[in-house]
Amino acid sequence: MIQVDCVLDAKALLGEAPLWCEREQVLWWADIEARALHRFDPATGRDTSVVLPQRLGCFALRETGGFVVALEHGFYFLDAAGALTTIVDPEADRPGNRFNDGTTDPAGRFVAGTMPMGPREPVGALYRLWPDTRCEQLYDRLTVTNGCAFSPDGRLFYFSDSEASVRTIWACDHDVASGALSNRRVFVDTHGLAGRPDGGAVDADGCYWMAGVGGWQLVRFTPDGAVDLIVDVPVEKPTKVAFGGRSLDLLYFTSIGSGLTAGSEARQPQAGGIFATRVPGVRGLVQPRFAG
């Protein structure tokens, strides 16, 4: 049995978007509903945060310092002092949506998707923000956009829709130089698994990791979409994984501390916490920074 430990009993309402900084050896993460960006230092156990004016869906570190962030309504730059600079809101005509999951591709372009804050309808979309701040829509008619990750060589892009009726992870061919996406196909239909596909990550072997929200599990898929490993976790709603540590062999994941299944609370007193585990022989990848 793989041991899973709570490294920060954060009590997050909606813990998400863990991102390891290999330069500082710290884990950045978001509490979406608390509108907060957190910095967790595992060496000291200290966690600090900055509160933002909107929900924070996802973010990436910038090569020039600070962050690019996908807030509730649009893309922004966030500097070390906590100041925001508006870039673009690609869904100004969809005020009922908010940004959710995202990642950075090997060329330093930021990809992030949206979801409705109200009834679950297919009104979300996936966008790409270029280093020169151009913004383009990649896919439309999504509900809860999630699971964004790239293969180690950048030639495959994965994303998912967490909506209960969809529960699908797709794979697309990706041209790293041009950013062109093609041949979108089903990678995994997760209806047979305990949890729905939430945040995703790819390890150094090219295997895709899914946080099975609602299922008390993390799932590792081989590059051909077969279930390779299921890790049982002590919380009902794990949300996203990130590899960290000096050797990138520590698997962190965030979780949700609210809206738990009635009667399950006593089983998961650390729901909303940050957890970590090691899987023998598995290592992650350094995540690219936004090039703009």
N, C-alpha and C positions, 0 to 999 in steps of 0.2 A: 504494500500500500504506500502511495506517495504522500509524504507529510506536507500539509499546508498550514502555514502559520499566519496569524494576523500581526503585521508589523506596525500598523497604525490603526488604532480603534477610533476612526475619524467620525463616526456617526453621520456620514454624508447622507443627504437626502437622495441625491442622484450622482454618485461617484462615477466619473467617466474619464476618457481621453488620457490615460497614463502615457507619459513620454519620458524616456530616459535620456539625460544629458551626460554623454560620455566624458565631456570635458570637466564638468563640475562634480560628476558622480552623485547626482541627485535625481529624484523622480519628480517631474511636474505632473499635475493632474487637476481635474476640474470637478467642482460640485455644481452641476448645471443649475439646479433649482435654487441654490444659494448664491448664484451669480459670482462664483469665486474661483480664482486660479490659485492653486496651492503649490508650494515647493517643499518636498519632503526630503530631508537629509538622513539616509539610513545610518550613517556613521554616528550621528548624535541623537537620532530619534526626534529631531525638531521639525515641526511642520508650521510654515507660515503661509499667509494668503493675502491676496489683494481682491477687494470686492469691485466688480465691474457694473456698469449701469444696465446691462442686459444679460440674459442667460448666455453662458459660454458653451457652445457646442463642441468645438475642437480647436486645435491650435498647432503651430509648428514653430520651432526655433528658427531664427534668421541668421544667415551668415554674417550680417552686419551688426548683429546684436538685437536683443529684444525678441519679439514674437510677431507672427502674423496670426490673427485670431478670426474665427468665424463665430460672431456673436448671433444673437437672436435674429437680427436684421442686418446681415451684410458682413463684408470683410473689413478688417481694420488692422493697422499696425499698433502694437502695444510696446512702449519703451520701458526701460528699467525703473523709471520713476512712476509707472502706472498711468502715463498719459496715452490717450488713444488718438489715432489719426485715421479718419475715414478713407477707405479705398473705394468701395462700390457696394451697392445693395442690388444684386441681380434679381431679387424678388420683391421689389418695391410695390409691384402690383399684386402681391400675395401676402398681405399683412398677417394672415392667420397662420403662416408658416414660421418655422425657426430652423436655423442650421443645427445639424446633429453631428455625424461622424465625418472624419477626414484623415488624410495622410499626405505625405510629400513624395513625389516621384524621384527617381535617381537623377533627373536633370534639374531638380530644385523647384518644380512647379507644385503648387498646393491644390489638392483635390478635396472637395467637401460637398456634402449633400444635405438636403433639407427634408423636413417632415411637417405635417400639420399639427398644430397645438390643440385643435378641436377634434371633431369626428375623423376617424381614420379613413381618409379617402386618398386616391392616387394623385395627389396634387404636388408631391415633392419632386425634386430634380437633383441631378448631380452636376457640379460645376468645377471648372479648372481656372485657377488664378495663376497667370504667368508672372515671371519675375518683373516684367515691365508694367504690371498691374492690369494688363488686358484680362478680361473675364469672358469665358465662353461656357455655354451649356453643353454637357456631354450626353446625358440621358434624361428623359422626362417621364412622367406618369409613374412615379415611384411613391410609395407611401411612407415607410420609415427607413430612410436611406442609412445604411450601416456597413460595417465590415470592410472598409477600404484598406487595401494592402497591395503591395507589389512583390513579385517574385525576386529572388536574389539578383538575377541578371536584368530585372526591369522589363522583361519581355512579356510578362503576364500581369494583368491588373484584375484584382478581385473586388467585388462589392456585393452587398446583400440588401434584402428588404426584410425587416423584422416583423412586419405585419403578420398576425396570426394566420390569415388566409393565404399568405404568400410563402413565407419561411424558406426563401430560396437564396443561395449564394451563386453568383455568376462569375465566370472567368471571361476575360477579353484579351485578345492579342494587342500588345502595346509596342509601338515604335518609339524607342527612347529619344531618338534625335528629333523627330517631328511631333511627337505626342499623339500621333494618330491611333485611335482605338478601332478594332474591327473584330468580327467573328464572335460576337457575344453569345455565350452558350451557358447552359446550366452546369455548374460545377458540382453542387450538392443540393438536393431537395431534402430539407431537414425535418419533414413531417414525421419521420420515424424515430426522431431523437427526442429526448426529454425536454430540452430547452429550445428556444427560438434563437436564430443567429443574431447576436449583438456584435460588439466590436471584434475585429480580427487583426491578426498579425501573421507574418511568415517568418519561419526560422531559417537558419543557415543551410538546412537540408532541403529547403523549398517546400516544406510542409506548412499547411495553413492551419492556424489555431483559431477556433471560434469560442467565444464566451457564450455558453448556453443559458441565456437569461430565462429565469423561471424553471430551470431544470437542475440546479445544484451541480452543474458540471462545466468543465472545459473539455473541448473535443479537438483532437489533432487529426487532420486529414492528410493523406499522402497526395503528391501532385496529381494523381489520377482520380482523386475524389473519394477514395476509400477511407473508412474510419480506421485510424492507426492506433489511437490511444484515447481513453476517456479518463479524466482526472476528476474524481468526486471532490467537491469543495464544501466548506461549512456554511455557505450562504445560498439562499434560493436564487438570488439575482446577481450573479457575476456579470460585469458589463463589458470589459475590454482588457486584453492582456498586453504587456510590454516587457521585453527582455532588458535586464539591467545587470549591474554588478561589473566589476573590472573585466571579467571574462565573458560577460553577456550570457551567463548560464543561470541567472536567477530570473524566474518568471513571476513578474508582478501582475496583479489584477485588481481592478476597482470593483465596487459593488453598490447596490442600491439599499438604502436603509428605510425606505418608506413604501407604503402600499404592499406590504407583505401579505401572503396568504394567511387568512384568519386562523389562529391557533398554532401557527408555526413560529411565532416570535421567540418562544423559550428555547427552540432548537438553534436559533441563530442570533445570540445576544450581540454579536459583533457585526451584524449586517450594516452596511454602509462603510465598512472598514477597507483598508488596503491590505492585501494578502500577498504572500510570496511562497514559492515552492521551487524545487529543483527537480528536473527530470533527467535521469542519467543519460549522458551522451547528447543532450540537446542544448544548443546555443542559439542565440539570436543574432541580429544584424544591427549595425549602427544605422540609425534612421537619418536619412538625408535632411539637410536644412533648406529652408526656403531661400532661393538664390537672390531674391529681390531686396 
